[in-house]
């Protein structure tokens, strides 16, 4: 009867279901009703029945829904109530365990973003399990000085097949030239070798830099290479580099 009234008896339904511990019924009604004001009343800190209702929403009401509008309104209600822990639990249910919404990019983005802010220990697991999130956007957030989730950003770039950005994380954020070299060997991409070569130049490792630039067939840093090679008297390596540069320039002018 209350559901047939649809909005005319909201307060009465909440009161009766609380008094009789009918939390599952209340949870289903809230999900289907999709009313922000009603959600706000139920999710207020002053409501002693709040957690019981949340449990039923997460465990039953929303996972049983196949209506995108119901999902969207429920997720928004949890966001508006500023409950990141409960929001993650809710999103896990509908993204990781509900095939109807498991590939929804907005929900995947929100799950990873919420974890970055509220529970960083879960971020890597989500990144590995999900495959339809906005990698560039989430990686930028992960790299933010506030979060410093460098390993997570690295995995995102690797997973989204962006080796040039992945090696940038290794060099610029993790300061790990050894790992960057291993990654360059593994990917064997010109852009990756070039990026590593510039990092070696910055570290005054001229011979290593020259080796990278030769592999990349990249002569764009010739002035710096020549200057540092002459200062360090790395003439054998410099000759190899100049031969590569000459060959590259010859091909470009054909």
Secondary structure, 3 states (H helix, E strand, C coil): CHHHHCCCCHHHHHHHHHHCCCHHHHHHHHHHHCCHHHHHHHCCCCCCCHHHHHHHHHHHHCCCCCCHHHHHHHHHHHHHCCCHHHHHHHHHHHHHCCCCCCCCHHHHHHHHHHHHHHCHHHHHHHHHHCCCCCHHHHHHHHHCCCCCCHHHHHHHHHHCCCHHHHHHHHHHHCCCHHHHHHHHHHHCCHHHHHHHHHHHHHCCCHHHHHHHHHHHCCCCCHHHHHHHHHHHCCHHHHHHHHHHHHHHHHHHHC
